């Protein structure tokens, strides 16, 4: 049961990390598309990306046991 819990935690951690990567890619597209107006038009996406970077770090299974 403990091994399954570890695997589930790692899997969820990686899913969140991949979601963060998708937001980063969308932010890059927005920057290219908007050009000089990217600061105004992509602000919400940049804020979301920063928030996801802080929350969605990949954590190993040892964090669960400690």
mmCIF file of the N, C-alpha and C atoms, coordinates in Angstrom:
data_MODEL
# 
_entry.id   MODEL 
# 
loop_
_atom_site.group_PDB 
_atom_site.id 
_atom_site.type_symbol 
_atom_site.label_atom_id 
_atom_site.label_alt_id 
_atom_site.label_comp_id 
_atom_site.label_asym_id 
_atom_site.label_entity_id 
_atom_site.label_seq_id 
_atom_site.pdbx_PDB_ins_code 
_atom_site.Cartn_x 
_atom_site.Cartn_y 
_atom_site.Cartn_z 
_atom_site.occupancy 
_atom_site.B_iso_or_equiv 
_atom_site.pdbx_formal_charge 
_atom_site.auth_seq_id 
_atom_site.auth_comp_id 
_atom_site.auth_asym_id 
_atom_site.auth_atom_id 
_atom_site.pdbx_PDB_model_num 
ATOM 1   N N  . UNK A 1 1  ? 0.828  -1.190 0.000   1.00 0.00 ? 1  UNK A N  1 
ATOM 2   C CA . UNK A 1 1  ? 0.000  0.000  0.000   1.00 0.00 ? 1  UNK A CA 1 
ATOM 3   C C  . UNK A 1 1  ? 0.876  1.258  0.000   1.00 0.00 ? 1  UNK A C  1 
ATOM 4   N N  . UNK A 1 2  ? 1.982  1.187  0.719   1.00 0.00 ? 2  UNK A N  1 
ATOM 5   C CA . UNK A 1 2  ? 2.865  2.352  0.799   1.00 0.00 ? 2  UNK A CA 1 
ATOM 6   C C  . UNK A 1 2  ? 3.512  2.631  -0.560  1.00 0.00 ? 2  UNK A C  1 
ATOM 7   N N  . UNK A 1 3  ? 3.861  1.568  -1.283  1.00 0.00 ? 3  UNK A N  1 
ATOM 8   C CA . UNK A 1 3  ? 4.465  1.737  -2.604  1.00 0.00 ? 3  UNK A CA 1 
ATOM 9   C C  . UNK A 1 3  ? 3.461  2.346  -3.572  1.00 0.00 ? 3  UNK A C  1 
ATOM 10  N N  . UNK A 1 4  ? 2.215  1.905  -3.500  1.00 0.00 ? 4  UNK A N  1 
ATOM 11  C CA . UNK A 1 4  ? 1.179  2.476  -4.362  1.00 0.00 ? 4  UNK A CA 1 
ATOM 12  C C  . UNK A 1 4  ? 0.947  3.942  -4.031  1.00 0.00 ? 4  UNK A C  1 
ATOM 13  N N  . UNK A 1 5  ? 1.009  4.283  -2.755  1.00 0.00 ? 5  UNK A N  1 
ATOM 14  C CA . UNK A 1 5  ? 0.849  5.680  -2.352  1.00 0.00 ? 5  UNK A CA 1 
ATOM 15  C C  . UNK A 1 5  ? 1.990  6.524  -2.903  1.00 0.00 ? 5  UNK A C  1 
ATOM 16  N N  . UNK A 1 6  ? 3.218  5.979  -2.849  1.00 0.00 ? 6  UNK A N  1 
ATOM 17  C CA . UNK A 1 6  ? 4.372  6.689  -3.405  1.00 0.00 ? 6  UNK A CA 1 
ATOM 18  C C  . UNK A 1 6  ? 4.193  6.917  -4.902  1.00 0.00 ? 6  UNK A C  1 
ATOM 19  N N  . UNK A 1 7  ? 3.822  5.858  -5.618  1.00 0.00 ? 7  UNK A N  1 
ATOM 20  C CA . UNK A 1 7  ? 3.650  5.968  -7.061  1.00 0.00 ? 7  UNK A CA 1 
ATOM 21  C C  . UNK A 1 7  ? 2.554  6.958  -7.415  1.00 0.00 ? 7  UNK A C  1 
ATOM 22  N N  . UNK A 1 8  ? 1.466  6.935  -6.665  1.00 0.00 ? 8  UNK A N  1 
ATOM 23  C CA . UNK A 1 8  ? 0.372  7.872  -6.924  1.00 0.00 ? 8  UNK A CA 1 
ATOM 24  C C  . UNK A 1 8  ? 0.831  9.306  -6.700  1.00 0.00 ? 8  UNK A C  1 
ATOM 25  N N  . UNK A 1 9  ? 1.559  9.536  -5.619  1.00 0.00 ? 9  UNK A N  1 
ATOM 26  C CA . UNK A 1 9  ? 2.047  10.879 -5.320  1.00 0.00 ? 9  UNK A CA 1 
ATOM 27  C C  . UNK A 1 9  ? 3.004  11.364 -6.408  1.00 0.00 ? 9  UNK A C  1 
ATOM 28  N N  . UNK A 1 10 ? 3.935  10.498 -6.832  1.00 0.00 ? 10 UNK A N  1 
ATOM 29  C CA . UNK A 1 10 ? 4.866  10.874 -7.882  1.00 0.00 ? 10 UNK A CA 1 
ATOM 30  C C  . UNK A 1 10 ? 4.145  11.149 -9.195  1.00 0.00 ? 10 UNK A C  1 
ATOM 31  N N  . UNK A 1 11 ? 3.163  10.317 -9.511  1.00 0.00 ? 11 UNK A N  1 
ATOM 32  C CA . UNK A 1 11 ? 2.406  10.495 -10.754 1.00 0.00 ? 11 UNK A CA 1 
ATOM 33  C C  . UNK A 1 11 ? 1.671  11.838 -10.735 1.00 0.00 ? 11 UNK A C  1 
ATOM 34  N N  . UNK A 1 12 ? 1.012  12.143 -9.634  1.00 0.00 ? 12 UNK A N  1 
ATOM 35  C CA . UNK A 1 12 ? 0.297  13.418 -9.525  1.00 0.00 ? 12 UNK A CA 1 
ATOM 36  C C  . UNK A 1 12 ? 1.262  14.597 -9.598  1.00 0.00 ? 12 UNK A C  1 
ATOM 37  N N  . UNK A 1 13 ? 2.426  14.443 -9.000  1.00 0.00 ? 13 UNK A N  1 
ATOM 38  C CA . UNK A 1 13 ? 3.427  15.501 -9.035  1.00 0.00 ? 13 UNK A CA 1 
ATOM 39  C C  . UNK A 1 13 ? 3.894  15.759 -10.467 1.00 0.00 ? 13 UNK A C  1 
ATOM 40  N N  . UNK A 1 14 ? 4.098  14.686 -11.231 1.00 0.00 ? 14 UNK A N  1 
ATOM 41  C CA . UNK A 1 14 ? 4.527  14.839 -12.623 1.00 0.00 ? 14 UNK A CA 1 
ATOM 42  C C  . UNK A 1 14 ? 3.428  15.428 -13.491 1.00 0.00 ? 14 UNK A C  1 
ATOM 43  N N  . UNK A 1 15 ? 2.186  15.064 -13.228 1.00 0.00 ? 15 UNK A N  1 
ATOM 44  C CA . UNK A 1 15 ? 1.064  15.629 -13.998 1.00 0.00 ? 15 UNK A CA 1 
ATOM 45  C C  . UNK A 1 15 ? 1.011  17.139 -13.789 1.00 0.00 ? 15 UNK A C  1 
ATOM 46  N N  . UNK A 1 16 ? 1.166  17.575 -12.545 1.00 0.00 ? 16 UNK A N  1 
ATOM 47  C CA . UNK A 1 16 ? 1.150  19.016 -12.263 1.00 0.00 ? 16 UNK A CA 1 
ATOM 48  C C  . UNK A 1 16 ? 2.334  19.712 -12.927 1.00 0.00 ? 16 UNK A C  1 
ATOM 49  N N  . UNK A 1 17 ? 3.479  19.062 -12.943 1.00 0.00 ? 17 UNK A N  1 
ATOM 50  C CA . UNK A 1 17 ? 4.657  19.644 -13.602 1.00 0.00 ? 17 UNK A CA 1 
ATOM 51  C C  . UNK A 1 17 ? 4.421  19.777 -15.109 1.00 0.00 ? 17 UNK A C  1 
ATOM 52  N N  . UNK A 1 18 ? 3.784  18.800 -15.707 1.00 0.00 ? 18 UNK A N  1 
ATOM 53  C CA . UNK A 1 18 ? 3.495  18.866 -17.143 1.00 0.00 ? 18 UNK A CA 1 
ATOM 54  C C  . UNK A 1 18 ? 2.448  19.946 -17.449 1.00 0.00 ? 18 UNK A C  1 
ATOM 55  N N  . UNK A 1 19 ? 1.486  20.132 -16.544 1.00 0.00 ? 19 UNK A N  1 
ATOM 56  C CA . UNK A 1 19 ? 0.518  21.220 -16.715 1.00 0.00 ? 19 UNK A CA 1 
ATOM 57  C C  . UNK A 1 19 ? 1.240  22.561 -16.698 1.00 0.00 ? 19 UNK A C  1 
ATOM 58  N N  . UNK A 1 20 ? 2.216  22.695 -15.811 1.00 0.00 ? 20 UNK A N  1 
ATOM 59  C CA . UNK A 1 20 ? 3.007  23.921 -15.749 1.00 0.00 ? 20 UNK A CA 1 
ATOM 60  C C  . UNK A 1 20 ? 3.764  24.131 -17.052 1.00 0.00 ? 20 UNK A C  1 
ATOM 61  N N  . UNK A 1 21 ? 4.286  23.058 -17.624 1.00 0.00 ? 21 UNK A N  1 
ATOM 62  C CA . UNK A 1 21 ? 5.010  23.153 -18.899 1.00 0.00 ? 21 UNK A CA 1 
ATOM 63  C C  . UNK A 1 21 ? 4.083  23.605 -20.020 1.00 0.00 ? 21 UNK A C  1 
ATOM 64  N N  . UNK A 1 22 ? 2.840  23.107 -20.016 1.00 0.00 ? 22 UNK A N  1 
ATOM 65  C CA . UNK A 1 22 ? 1.873  23.528 -21.032 1.00 0.00 ? 22 UNK A CA 1 
ATOM 66  C C  . UNK A 1 22 ? 1.554  25.016 -20.915 1.00 0.00 ? 22 UNK A C  1 
ATOM 67  N N  . UNK A 1 23 ? 1.416  25.503 -19.682 1.00 0.00 ? 23 UNK A N  1 
ATOM 68  C CA . UNK A 1 23 ? 1.153  26.928 -19.478 1.00 0.00 ? 23 UNK A CA 1 
ATOM 69  C C  . UNK A 1 23 ? 2.348  27.744 -19.960 1.00 0.00 ? 23 UNK A C  1 
ATOM 70  N N  . UNK A 1 24 ? 3.551  27.254 -19.725 1.00 0.00 ? 24 UNK A N  1 
ATOM 71  C CA . UNK A 1 24 ? 4.754  27.948 -20.202 1.00 0.00 ? 24 UNK A CA 1 
ATOM 72  C C  . UNK A 1 24 ? 4.762  28.046 -21.721 1.00 0.00 ? 24 UNK A C  1 
ATOM 73  N N  . UNK A 1 25 ? 4.391  26.958 -22.383 1.00 0.00 ? 25 UNK A N  1 
ATOM 74  C CA . UNK A 1 25 ? 4.355  26.968 -23.848 1.00 0.00 ? 25 UNK A CA 1 
ATOM 75  C C  . UNK A 1 25 ? 3.309  27.947 -24.369 1.00 0.00 ? 25 UNK A C  1 
ATOM 76  N N  . UNK A 1 26 ? 2.151  27.996 -23.718 1.00 0.00 ? 26 UNK A N  1 
ATOM 77  C CA . UNK A 1 26 ? 1.107  28.941 -24.113 1.00 0.00 ? 26 UNK A CA 1 
ATOM 78  C C  . UNK A 1 26 ? 1.560  30.380 -23.888 1.00 0.00 ? 26 UNK A C  1 
ATOM 79  N N  . UNK A 1 27 ? 2.301  30.595 -22.811 1.00 0.00 ? 27 UNK A N  1 
ATOM 80  C CA . UNK A 1 27 ? 2.829  31.931 -22.541 1.00 0.00 ? 27 UNK A CA 1 
ATOM 81  C C  . UNK A 1 27 ? 3.822  32.348 -23.626 1.00 0.00 ? 27 UNK A C  1 
ATOM 82  N N  . UNK A 1 28 ? 4.654  31.433 -24.063 1.00 0.00 ? 28 UNK A N  1 
ATOM 83  C CA . UNK A 1 28 ? 5.604  31.742 -25.138 1.00 0.00 ? 28 UNK A CA 1 
ATOM 84  C C  . UNK A 1 28 ? 4.868  32.073 -26.434 1.00 0.00 ? 28 UNK A C  1 
ATOM 85  N N  . UNK A 1 29 ? 3.810  31.322 -26.737 1.00 0.00 ? 29 UNK A N  1 
ATOM 86  C CA . UNK A 1 29 ? 3.008  31.609 -27.928 1.00 0.00 ? 29 UNK A CA 1 
ATOM 87  C C  . UNK A 1 29 ? 2.368  32.988 -27.825 1.00 0.00 ? 29 UNK A C  1 
ATOM 88  N N  . UNK A 1 30 ? 1.858  33.289 -26.646 1.00 0.00 ? 30 UNK A N  1 
ATOM 89  C CA . UNK A 1 30 ? 1.213  34.588 -26.431 1.00 0.00 ? 30 UNK A CA 1 
ATOM 90  C C  . UNK A 1 30 ? 2.225  35.718 -26.622 1.00 0.00 ? 30 UNK A C  1 
ATOM 91  N N  . UNK A 1 31 ? 3.432  35.546 -26.110 1.00 0.00 ? 31 UNK A N  1 
ATOM 92  C CA . UNK A 1 31 ? 4.467  36.575 -26.267 1.00 0.00 ? 31 UNK A CA 1 
ATOM 93  C C  . UNK A 1 31 ? 4.783  36.808 -27.737 1.00 0.00 ? 31 UNK A C  1 
ATOM 94  N N  . UNK A 1 32 ? 4.893  35.708 -28.503 1.00 0.00 ? 32 UNK A N  1 
ATOM 95  C CA . UNK A 1 32 ? 5.196  35.853 -29.930 1.00 0.00 ? 32 UNK A CA 1 
ATOM 96  C C  . UNK A 1 32 ? 4.034  36.494 -30.674 1.00 0.00 ? 32 UNK A C  1 
ATOM 97  N N  . UNK A 1 33 ? 2.820  36.100 -30.357 1.00 0.00 ? 33 UNK A N  1 
ATOM 98  C CA . UNK A 1 33 ? 1.639  36.586 -31.070 1.00 0.00 ? 33 UNK A CA 1 
ATOM 99  C C  . UNK A 1 33 ? 1.357  38.055 -30.765 1.00 0.00 ? 33 UNK A C  1 
ATOM 100 N N  . UNK A 1 34 ? 1.468  38.450 -29.511 1.00 0.00 ? 34 UNK A N  1 
ATOM 101 C CA . UNK A 1 34 ? 1.109  39.805 -29.103 1.00 0.00 ? 34 UNK A CA 1 
ATOM 102 C C  . UNK A 1 34 ? 2.195  40.829 -29.408 1.00 0.00 ? 34 UNK A C  1 
ATOM 103 N N  . UNK A 1 35 ? 3.430  40.404 -29.513 1.00 0.00 ? 35 UNK A N  1 
ATOM 104 C CA . UNK A 1 35 ? 4.513  41.339 -29.826 1.00 0.00 ? 35 UNK A CA 1 
ATOM 105 C C  . UNK A 1 35 ? 4.767  42.320 -28.694 1.00 0.00 ? 35 UNK A C  1 
ATOM 106 N N  . UNK A 1 36 ? 4.731  43.610 -29.007 1.00 0.00 ? 36 UNK A N  1 
ATOM 107 C CA . UNK A 1 36 ? 5.067  44.627 -28.011 1.00 0.00 ? 36 UNK A CA 1 
ATOM 108 C C  . UNK A 1 36 ? 3.992  44.776 -26.940 1.00 0.00 ? 36 UNK A C  1 
ATOM 109 N N  . UNK A 1 37 ? 2.798  44.280 -27.187 1.00 0.00 ? 37 UNK A N  1 
ATOM 110 C CA . UNK A 1 37 ? 1.710  44.395 -26.213 1.00 0.00 ? 37 UNK A CA 1 
ATOM 111 C C  . UNK A 1 37 ? 1.625  43.183 -25.282 1.00 0.00 ? 37 UNK A C  1 
ATOM 112 N N  . UNK A 1 38 ? 2.635  42.332 -25.299 1.00 0.00 ? 38 UNK A N  1 
ATOM 113 C CA . UNK A 1 38 ? 2.556  41.111 -24.508 1.00 0.00 ? 38 UNK A CA 1 
ATOM 114 C C  . UNK A 1 38 ? 2.489  41.375 -23.008 1.00 0.00 ? 38 UNK A C  1 
ATOM 115 N N  . UNK A 1 39 ? 3.038  42.487 -22.549 1.00 0.00 ? 39 UNK A N  1 
ATOM 116 C CA . UNK A 1 39 ? 2.991  42.766 -21.111 1.00 0.00 ? 39 UNK A CA 1 
ATOM 117 C C  . UNK A 1 39 ? 1.553  42.952 -20.622 1.00 0.00 ? 39 UNK A C  1 
ATOM 118 N N  . UNK A 1 40 ? 0.733  43.582 -21.420 1.00 0.00 ? 40 UNK A N  1 
ATOM 119 C CA . UNK A 1 40 ? -0.660 43.802 -21.032 1.00 0.00 ? 40 UNK A CA 1 
ATOM 120 C C  . UNK A 1 40 ? -1.533 42.586 -21.321 1.00 0.00 ? 40 UNK A C  1 
ATOM 121 N N  . UNK A 1 41 ? -1.370 41.999 -22.499 1.00 0.00 ? 41 UNK A N  1 
ATOM 122 C CA . UNK A 1 41 ? -2.293 40.967 -22.948 1.00 0.00 ? 41 UNK A CA 1 
ATOM 123 C C  . UNK A 1 41 ? -1.982 39.581 -22.417 1.00 0.00 ? 41 UNK A C  1 
ATOM 124 N N  . UNK A 1 42 ? -0.768 39.344 -21.988 1.00 0.00 ? 42 UNK A N  1 
ATOM 125 C CA . UNK A 1 42 ? -0.392 38.016 -21.487 1.00 0.00 ? 42 UNK A CA 1 
ATOM 126 C C  . UNK A 1 42 ? -0.152 38.022 -19.980 1.00 0.00 ? 42 UNK A C  1 
ATOM 127 N N  . UNK A 1 43 ? -0.503 39.097 -19.326 1.00 0.00 ? 43 UNK A N  1 
ATOM 128 C CA . UNK A 1 43 ? -0.236 39.237 -17.887 1.00 0.00 ? 43 UNK A CA 1 
ATOM 129 C C  . UNK A 1 43 ? -0.879 38.123 -17.066 1.00 0.00 ? 43 UNK A C  1 
ATOM 130 N N  . UNK A 1 44 ? -2.139 37.803 -17.370 1.00 0.00 ? 44 UNK A N  1 
ATOM 131 C CA . UNK A 1 44 ? -2.859 36.785 -16.598 1.00 0.00 ? 44 UNK A CA 1 
ATOM 132 C C  . UNK A 1 44 ? -2.181 35.428 -16.752 1.00 0.00 ? 44 UNK A C  1 
ATOM 133 N N  . UNK A 1 45 ? -1.660 35.136 -17.931 1.00 0.00 ? 45 UNK A N  1 
ATOM 134 C CA . UNK A 1 45 ? -0.993 33.860 -18.173 1.00 0.00 ? 45 UNK A CA 1 
ATOM 135 C C  . UNK A 1 45 ? 0.352  33.814 -17.449 1.00 0.00 ? 45 UNK A C  1 
ATOM 136 N N  . UNK A 1 46 ? 1.053  34.925 -17.425 1.00 0.00 ? 46 UNK A N  1 
ATOM 137 C CA . UNK A 1 46 ? 2.325  34.990 -16.711 1.00 0.00 ? 46 UNK A CA 1 
ATOM 138 C C  . UNK A 1 46 ? 2.113  34.825 -15.207 1.00 0.00 ? 46 UNK A C  1 
ATOM 139 N N  . UNK A 1 47 ? 1.071  35.446 -14.674 1.00 0.00 ? 47 UNK A N  1 
ATOM 140 C CA . UNK A 1 47 ? 0.762  35.299 -13.250 1.00 0.00 ? 47 UNK A CA 1 
ATOM 141 C C  . UNK A 1 47 ? 0.400  33.854 -12.914 1.00 0.00 ? 47 UNK A C  1 
ATOM 142 N N  . UNK A 1 48 ? -0.367 33.227 -13.788 1.00 0.00 ? 48 UNK A N  1 
ATOM 143 C CA . UNK A 1 48 ? -0.736 31.831 -13.572 1.00 0.00 ? 48 UNK A CA 1 
ATOM 144 C C  . UNK A 1 48 ? 0.501  30.945 -13.609 1.00 0.00 ? 48 UNK A C  1 
ATOM 145 N N  . UNK A 1 49 ? 1.414  31.208 -14.537 1.00 0.00 ? 49 UNK A N  1 
ATOM 146 C CA . UNK A 1 49 ? 2.634  30.418 -14.652 1.00 0.00 ? 49 UNK A CA 1 
ATOM 147 C C  . UNK A 1 49 ? 3.508  30.558 -13.407 1.00 0.00 ? 49 UNK A C  1 
ATOM 148 N N  . UNK A 1 50 ? 3.644  31.772 -12.904 1.00 0.00 ? 50 UNK A N  1 
ATOM 149 C CA . UNK A 1 50 ? 4.441  31.999 -11.697 1.00 0.00 ? 50 UNK A CA 1 
ATOM 150 C C  . UNK A 1 50 ? 3.835  31.272 -10.506 1.00 0.00 ? 50 UNK A C  1 
ATOM 151 N N  . UNK A 1 51 ? 2.519  31.331 -10.383 1.00 0.00 ? 51 UNK A N  1 
ATOM 152 C CA . UNK A 1 51 ? 1.845  30.637 -9.290  1.00 0.00 ? 51 UNK A CA 1 
ATOM 153 C C  . UNK A 1 51 ? 2.037  29.126 -9.407  1.00 0.00 ? 51 UNK A C  1 
ATOM 154 N N  . UNK A 1 52 ? 1.926  28.597 -10.626 1.00 0.00 ? 52 UNK A N  1 
ATOM 155 C CA . UNK A 1 52 ? 2.094  27.160 -10.819 1.00 0.00 ? 52 UNK A CA 1 
ATOM 156 C C  . UNK A 1 52 ? 3.537  26.727 -10.552 1.00 0.00 ? 52 UNK A C  1 
ATOM 157 N N  . UNK A 1 53 ? 4.517  27.566 -10.872 1.00 0.00 ? 53 UNK A N  1 
ATOM 158 C CA . UNK A 1 53 ? 5.914  27.236 -10.592 1.00 0.00 ? 53 UNK A CA 1 
ATOM 159 C C  . UNK A 1 53 ? 6.140  27.071 -9.091  1.00 0.00 ? 53 UNK A C  1 
ATOM 160 N N  . UNK A 1 54 ? 5.514  27.911 -8.307  1.00 0.00 ? 54 UNK A N  1 
ATOM 161 C CA . UNK A 1 54 ? 5.685  27.846 -6.862  1.00 0.00 ? 54 UNK A CA 1 
ATOM 162 C C  . UNK A 1 54 ? 4.984  26.631 -6.255  1.00 0.00 ? 54 UNK A C  1 
ATOM 163 N N  . UNK A 1 55 ? 3.822  26.259 -6.795  1.00 0.00 ? 55 UNK A N  1 
ATOM 164 C CA . UNK A 1 55 ? 3.022  25.204 -6.192  1.00 0.00 ? 55 UNK A CA 1 
ATOM 165 C C  . UNK A 1 55 ? 3.316  23.818 -6.741  1.00 0.00 ? 55 UNK A C  1 
ATOM 166 N N  . UNK A 1 56 ? 3.645  23.701 -8.024  1.00 0.00 ? 56 UNK A N  1 
ATOM 167 C CA . UNK A 1 56 ? 3.687  22.404 -8.693  1.00 0.00 ? 56 UNK A CA 1 
ATOM 168 C C  . UNK A 1 56 ? 5.095  21.881 -8.911  1.00 0.00 ? 56 UNK A C  1 
ATOM 169 N N  . UNK A 1 57 ? 5.869  21.805 -7.883  1.00 0.00 ? 57 UNK A N  1 
ATOM 170 C CA . UNK A 1 57 ? 7.206  21.238 -7.983  1.00 0.00 ? 57 UNK A CA 1 
ATOM 171 C C  . UNK A 1 57 ? 7.124  19.717 -7.908  1.00 0.00 ? 57 UNK A C  1 
ATOM 172 N N  . UNK A 1 58 ? 8.028  19.051 -8.604  1.00 0.00 ? 58 UNK A N  1 
ATOM 173 C CA . UNK A 1 58 ? 8.102  17.593 -8.520  1.00 0.00 ? 58 UNK A CA 1 
ATOM 174 C C  . UNK A 1 58 ? 8.771  17.244 -7.206  1.00 0.00 ? 58 UNK A C  1 
ATOM 175 N N  . UNK A 1 59 ? 8.063  16.487 -6.382  1.00 0.00 ? 59 UNK A N  1 
ATOM 176 C CA . UNK A 1 59 ? 8.578  16.096 -5.072  1.00 0.00 ? 59 UNK A CA 1 
ATOM 177 C C  . UNK A 1 59 ? 8.751  14.587 -5.059  1.00 0.00 ? 59 UNK A C  1 
ATOM 178 N N  . UNK A 1 60 ? 9.835  14.147 -4.487  1.00 0.00 ? 60 UNK A N  1 
ATOM 179 C CA . UNK A 1 60 ? 10.097 12.722 -4.387  1.00 0.00 ? 60 UNK A CA 1 
ATOM 180 C C  . UNK A 1 60 ? 9.223  12.076 -3.321  1.00 0.00 ? 60 UNK A C  1 
ATOM 181 N N  . UNK A 1 61 ? 9.253  10.765 -3.259  1.00 0.00 ? 61 UNK A N  1 
ATOM 182 C CA . UNK A 1 61 ? 8.422  10.050 -2.311  1.00 0.00 ? 61 UNK A CA 1 
ATOM 183 C C  . UNK A 1 61 ? 8.913  10.181 -0.881  1.00 0.00 ? 61 UNK A C  1 
ATOM 184 N N  . UNK A 1 62 ? 10.144 10.593 -0.667  1.00 0.00 ? 62 UNK A N  1 
ATOM 185 C CA . UNK A 1 62 ? 10.651 10.731 0.692   1.00 0.00 ? 62 UNK A CA 1 
ATOM 186 C C  . UNK A 1 62 ? 9.967  11.859 1.448   1.00 0.00 ? 62 UNK A C  1 
ATOM 187 N N  . UNK A 1 63 ? 9.400  12.817 0.706   1.00 0.00 ? 63 UNK A N  1 
ATOM 188 C CA . UNK A 1 63 ? 8.667  13.911 1.362   1.00 0.00 ? 63 UNK A CA 1 
ATOM 189 C C  . UNK A 1 63 ? 7.436  13.387 2.071   1.00 0.00 ? 63 UNK A C  1 
ATOM 190 N N  . UNK A 1 64 ? 6.865  12.293 1.593   1.00 0.00 ? 64 UNK A N  1 
ATOM 191 C CA . UNK A 1 64 ? 5.668  11.726 2.212   1.00 0.00 ? 64 UNK A CA 1 
ATOM 192 C C  . UNK A 1 64 ? 6.023  11.077 3.547   1.00 0.00 ? 64 UNK A C  1 
ATOM 193 N N  . UNK A 1 65 ? 7.134  10.353 3.581   1.00 0.00 ? 65 UNK A N  1 
ATOM 194 C CA . UNK A 1 65 ? 7.491  9.571  4.755   1.00 0.00 ? 65 UNK A CA 1 
ATOM 195 C C  . UNK A 1 65 ? 8.033  10.416 5.903   1.00 0.00 ? 65 UNK A C  1 
ATOM 196 N N  . UNK A 1 66 ? 8.651  11.544 5.595   1.00 0.00 ? 66 UNK A N  1 
ATOM 197 C CA . UNK A 1 66 ? 9.311  12.349 6.631   1.00 0.00 ? 66 UNK A CA 1 
ATOM 198 C C  . UNK A 1 66 ? 8.309  13.138 7.411   1.00 0.00 ? 66 UNK A C  1 
# 
